[in-house]
Amino acid sequence: MMKLRVSSGTQNRNHSHSTMVWLVATVLTLLVLLGATCTAPVAAMTAHPVSHGRITGTVINQSTGAPAPGIAVDVGGRVVYSDRHGNYERNLLPAGDYTVALVVAPEYGIPAQDPLTLTVEEESTVVQHLFFTQTGERPAPSENPEVDPNASLPPPRIAVVQPGETRWVEVGAGIGVFFTSDDLDQQITLKTQLVSPDAVPPPNPGESFVGNLTQVFVLDAQGDIVPDVTFENPIEIHFPGLAGLAPEDQPESLTVSYYDPELGVWINMPTVVLLNGNISGFTRHLTLFALSLPDDEADSGSGS
């Protein structure tokens, strides 16, 4: 049996109060489809993954011995952030050498290691933990802006999924959520909407968003948005390839990430590239989801 934990987070991690609603199910999968029709058969979304390498590890504060969330790590020239468990990741990496370095504000900490060069081979995972010594108080994350959908975008969609029901939740413009449950013991209400990139925090340094973003909420019994939803087991987010590009032309540098409102940063999601050029990502959070490219590739028109 799978358990779904719905928790409510706040901006202050040290004084957060969480509410938890437990739903029991044998299968729970969410597929967010960017650029695919909501009537596409499920079988069409499956394929064998194309092999790529990845670099991952944990950022550790040597002053406390604890994992450090929300810390920037430069992986091969692209900045990613550690998640709430201190884990960072960059994947879909072609074989080669990559420089990895912590990017810590001097007033907060000093890296304990010089930049490292790691060799990634096809189908390999390189694990490299990173350490720093804390020298001061960590800056508070900037206040998160209100997330308002652009007036020209489709209105939000709300769907109530009953126990045992399988259905699509349409967002609009060919975007939707696919929800399946084999043994859900109570209903779940989803709210999905497209969001303009102008209304949300910027992507990670050196990157630009590709297209609009997708926001997925869970509503409580009163119809209010639960601000931070966490799943005990990862859910799958499915992104079709960029419109107009053949599978072999899909950029390997495309990043899939979710926004963590508690940390105030975008977190890279573990992803795999499928043979049809689509991308499948895995996350434990329902929040904002985005595709992004390095600024030079985005400016050259790789994205749409």
Secondary structure as GFF3:
##gff-version 3
##sequence-region A 1 304
A	DSSP	beta_strand	2	6	.	.	.	ID=ss1
A	DSSP	three_ten_helix	13	15	.	.	.	ID=ss2
A	DSSP	beta_strand	21	25	.	.	.	ID=ss3
A	DSSP	beta_strand	28	33	.	.	.	ID=ss4
A	DSSP	three_ten_helix	42	45	.	.	.	ID=ss5
A	DSSP	beta_strand	49	50	.	.	.	ID=ss6
A	DSSP	beta_strand	53	61	.	.	.	ID=ss7
A	DSSP	beta_strand	66	67	.	.	.	ID=ss8
A	DSSP	beta_strand	72	75	.	.	.	ID=ss9
A	DSSP	beta_strand	78	81	.	.	.	ID=ss10
A	DSSP	beta_strand	87	93	.	.	.	ID=ss11
A	DSSP	beta_strand	96	103	.	.	.	ID=ss12
A	DSSP	beta_strand	109	111	.	.	.	ID=ss13
A	DSSP	beta_strand	116	120	.	.	.	ID=ss14
A	DSSP	beta_strand	125	127	.	.	.	ID=ss15
A	DSSP	beta_strand	130	134	.	.	.	ID=ss16
A	DSSP	beta_strand	157	161	.	.	.	ID=ss17
A	DSSP	beta_strand	167	172	.	.	.	ID=ss18
A	DSSP	beta_strand	175	181	.	.	.	ID=ss19
A	DSSP	beta_strand	188	195	.	.	.	ID=ss20
A	DSSP	three_ten_helix	197	199	.	.	.	ID=ss21
A	DSSP	beta_strand	207	209	.	.	.	ID=ss22
A	DSSP	beta_strand	213	219	.	.	.	ID=ss23
A	DSSP	beta_strand	225	226	.	.	.	ID=ss24
A	DSSP	beta_strand	229	239	.	.	.	ID=ss25
A	DSSP	three_ten_helix	247	249	.	.	.	ID=ss26
A	DSSP	beta_strand	255	260	.	.	.	ID=ss27
A	DSSP	beta_strand	265	268	.	.	.	ID=ss28
A	DSSP	beta_strand	271	274	.	.	.	ID=ss29
A	DSSP	beta_strand	279	286	.	.	.	ID=ss30
A	DSSP	beta_strand	288	294	.	.	.	ID=ss31
A	DSSP	alpha_helix	295	299	.	.	.	ID=ss32
###
